[in-house]
Amino acid sequence: MFNLLKSCLKSSLITLMLVTLFLGISVTGWTSSSIAALPAGNAITDGKALLRYALPIENQPVRKLQKSLEDIATQLRANRRWGAINNDLKTASRVLSKPESLLTSVPEEKQEQAKVWINELQTGVEKLQEVAKNKDKEETWIERAKLLDLVGQLEESMVVGFPYEVPAEYSNLPQLKGRATVSVKTTQGDLEVVVDGYSAPVTAGNFVDLVKRGFYDGLEFLRAEDFYVLQVGDPPGKDVGFIDPKTGEYRAIPLEVLVEGDKEPIYGITLEEAGLYTEMPVLPFSSYGAVAMARPETEVNGASSQFFFFLFEAELTPAGRNLLDGRYSVFGYVTKGKEVLEKIKQGDKIESAKVIQGIENLVEPQNA
């Protein structure tokens, strides 16, 4: 079992102790001054939003549409700024009034469905404008979520192929060339994880492959209350990861981090070691329910089957940056059943994990 170490980091911005998880890695050098040096900013805390922004598309109108709808949440939290919300909806309406600017990025075979989504978005924005006039906060949240789900579907339809070549040295590992959704049944309830192969194809491929094999079924959760994580994936016996039955060897997965603005991930080195102290991963730890690989203390390329759900609340992390970003491979987010994570304790189990969408995106190893 991987050792878990903790470091209590004081911050002048909060009165609570900021407890940071480093799964077997030394935290020497990370002090309160280290936190102060991190870049300021408003981190995106919604896993679904992060997944939308992570899609490899370049259509600016749809990004403008998404941003205007995402911003409604900011305004609702800021004492219900209904004037700003109305401006966001006007922006969304203007984008949708020019459907051709959205459809230009959609492949021909998906155009008809895209038109249906655009029509639904137009109707939905009009409905939300009426809701906003009545200053109904709860209904605004509900209708906004529906619209953003439609935006996500529209954006996914714009993705054409896989955007880059994974290094040949990892061809012996399963890869996810797209996305997959995994349903996880636990002794405390059910949840769903969207796994992002666009940002972490090797890490995501390994996870989906293990789910497909039924590897996680029946495994117990490890729980350290102070760490604010749920870790799972340690198989019975002396092995701490997956032993490939074809080779009899431990399947080691490299650290894999896609940096914002880059075309492909960085492998085998932390962002800190690469000198990229202020760069942000496309998949950060800023969302409650982020899913990432655990690994041994000194081996950045030693992950295998153990992973963890990150449970930190945004208020307890430095603005715009988390101390785990760039040190561990995030490969997805919990999109349904986040409330279940709060109930899980040490000794609870994954009863079953199944790929319910996207299994066709799993590419088996070339030597399989």
N, C-alpha and C positions, 0 to 999 in steps of 0.2 A: 504494500500500500504506500502511495506517495506520502511523504511527510508534509504536514501543513505548518507553516510558520506565520506568525502575525507580527505586525508592527503598528503600535499606536502612535498616530501622527497628530500633533496638536495643530489646530488652526484657529487664528484669531477671529475668524468669521463665524465660527460655531462654538457652542459651549459643550457639545458632546465630543467624545473621543472619536476620531476618524480611524476606524480599524480597517486596515488594508490586507487583503489576502494575497499572499504569494505562495503558490503551491510548491513548496520545496525550494524556493529561491531566496537568496539573501537579500535583505532590503537595506543593507548598509549604504549610507549616503542619502537616503530619502528622509528629509527632516521637514520641519515646518517651513524653513526657508526654501526647500525644494518646491513645496506647494505654492509658495508665493511667486516662484519664478514661472509657473505654468501660465499659458496664455489665458486671458480672460475671454468670456463670450458666453452666449446662451446655448448650452448643449441641447440637441434634439433628444428628447427622452421617450418618444413614442417609437417602439420597435417597427411598427408598420410604416411609419414615415421614413425611418432609416432605410428600410428595405425598398421603398419607392425611390428614394434618392440614389440608392446603390445600383439601380438598373442602368445598364450601359446604353443609354439613348442620348441623342443630342437635339431633340425637338424642344426649342425654347418656349414656344407657346404653351405646351402641356406642362412644362416646369413652372411657368408663370401661373397657370391655372392651379396647379398643386399648391404652390406657395401661398396663393391668396386664400385657399381653403384651410391650409395648415395654420395660417396666422389667426384665424378666428379663435383658436384655442388660446392663443396668447392674450387676445383681447378679452375673452371671457374670464380669464384668471385675473385680469387687471381691472377689477371692479366693473366688469360688464360695460366695456366701451362700445356701445351700440353704434355710434357714428362710425367708428373705425371698422366695425363688422360690416356695416352697409357699404363702405368703400371697398372692402375685400370682395363682397358679393358683386359689386359693379364691375370690378376687374375680371372676376370669373365670367360674368355675363358677356363682357366684351370679347374675351378669348373665344368663348363658345359661339359667338355670333359669326365667327370666321372658321367654320369647320374644316375648310380646305387646308388651313395652316396646320391642323392636327393630322388630317388624313394623309398628308404628303409623306409622313414617315411610316405609315402603315402599309405592309405588303398587300398586294392586290387581293390575295386569297383571304385576307382578314378584314377587308374594307367594309363589307356589309355589316359584320358584327360591330365594327368600330362605329359605324353610323348609328346603330341602335344605342350604343353606350353614350354617344354624344347627345342624342335626342333625350335620353334619360337624364343626362347631366343638365341639359337646358331646363327641363321640367323641374328637376330637383332644386336648381338654383332659384328658380322663380318661387317655389314653395318655401325655401329657406328665407327668401327676402320677406315673405309675409310673416313667417315665424319671428324674424328679427324685429319686425315692426311692433309685434306684441311683446317684445322683450322677454320671451320665454327661454330662459337659459337651458333648462333640461332638454327641451325639444330641439333647440339649436345644436346641442351636442350630438343628439341622435341623428338628425338629418345631415349634419356635417360628416359624421362617420360614414353614412351611406354613400355620400358623394365621393369621399376619398377612396372608398373601396372601388367605385366605378373608375375613378381616375387611375388607380393602380392597375386595373384590368386593361384600360386603354394604353397605359404606358408599357405594360408587358407585351401587348400586341405589336409594339414598335421595335422590339428586340429582334434583330436578324442574325441568326447564327451565334457562334461563340466568339467573343471579341479578341482573343489572343491565343497563342500557343503555350501550353504548359511545358516547362523545361523537360527535355527528353529523359533526364535522370529520374523523373518521377513516373515514368510510363509503367513501372511495375506496381504502381498503386492505383486503386480505384479512383475515378474522378467523376465529379458531378458537373456536367456541361449545361448548366441551367439551374433551375430551382426544384425543390421537392418539399412536400408537406408531410410531416410525421405526426401521427396520433400516438400519444403516450398515455396509457392507462396506469394509474398508480393506486395504491391502497387508500389514498386520500382524495381521489378524483381524477378527472381527465383533463389533459391539456394538449395543445397543438403547437408544433414548432415549424416555422418556415426556415428551411436550410438554403443558404445562398451560395451556389456554386459559381456564380459570376465573380464573386469577390474572393472566395476561398475554395477553389475546385478540388484540391487534394484533400483538405480537411473535411469538407462537406461530403466528398465521395467516400472517404473512409467511414464516416458516421452512417451514411445511408446504406453502405454495404453491410455494416455490422447490424443495423436495424433489420435489413433484409434477411440476414442469417438467423435472426432471433437471439442474437448475442446478449441483448440487454434484458430479455424476459426473465423475471424472477430475481434480478440483482437488487441488493439493498442500497439505500441512500446512506451516505456519510454526512453527518451534520455537526458543524461546529458553530454554536450560536453566535459567538463573537465575530465570526468571519463573514457573516451575511452571505453565505453561499450554500448551495446544495450540490454535493459531489456524488457521482455514481459512475459505475462502469468498471469497478474492480472485480474481476472474476474470482470464483472460489479457488482455493489452493494457493500455491506460492507465486504464481505468475501475477504480474501487476498490469498486464495488458493482453492484447489479442495475439495468440500464437496461430499463425497461418497453418492450417492442417496440411496444405500442399508442400510447404517447405519446412515445417517444424520450427520456424523462426519467429521471433517477436516482430510484429509489424510496427515499425517506427515511422511516425508522421512528422514532417518538418514544420517548424514555425512558419506560418504563412500569413502575411499582412499586406493588404492592398491599401496604399496611401492615397488620400484624396488628390486627384489630378494626375496620378500615374495610370499607365495603360495596363500594367500587370503587377501581380503581387511581388513583394520582396520575400525571399526564402532564406531560412537558416540563420537569421540574425535579428536581434531586437532593434527597434527603431532607435533606442538609446545608443546601442553599440554602433549603429550606422551613422550616428551623429545627427539624426533627424529628430531632435528633441521637441520641436514645436509642431511637427507635422501630425495630422490627424488621420487615423484609419478610416476607411469608408464604413467599416462596421465597428463602431466604438462600444465601450462599456457603459454608455450614458443612459441606457434603457434598462429598467427593471425587467428581468427575465432574459437578458442577453445570455447566449449559450456559447461556451468556449471550451477548448481542450485544456485538460490538466497535463502536467509533464513533470519529470524528475527535476531535482534541484539544479543540477549543473548541465543538463542536456536540453538545449533549445529544440533539438530535433528528436526528442525522446518521447513525444506523445504517442498514444496508441489507442486505447479504448476509453479511458477515464475522461469524463467531461464534467462541467459544472454549470449550474444556473446562477447568475449573478443577481443578488437581491438588494443591493444598495439602493436607497432612495436618492434621487438627484440632489436633494438638499444637503446630503452628507458628502458630496464629492466636489472637488474644485470645479469652478465654472468653466465649461468648455473642454475639460480634459480630466481623464481618470488615470490614476497611477498604474493601472493595468494595461492601458492602451499601448499597443505595440510590443507588449511582452508576452501576450498570450493570443492565440488564434481564435477570434470570434468567428463563428460560422453560421449564426442564425439568431432568431429571437422567438420567444413565446408570443404567439398572437392570439391564443384563446386559452382561458383557464389560468390566468396569472394568479387569481385568488387561491388556487390550489397550492401554489408554491409556499404560501404562508403557513399552510397546515402540515406540510411534510416535515417529519422529524427523523432522527437517526433510527434506523431499523425498518422504516417504511420501505416499500418495494415498488419497482416498476413491474407491474403485472404483465404488461405487453407493450411493445412498440411496433407500429406498422407504418409503412409508407403508403399514404392514401392518395398522393398526387405527385407526379413527376418522376416516377421510377424509370421512365424511358430516357431520362437525362443521365442516368448512371452509366458510365463507360467502364467496363471491366478492364483489369490490367492486361497488357499485351501478352504477357507470359502466362496468362490464366489458361 
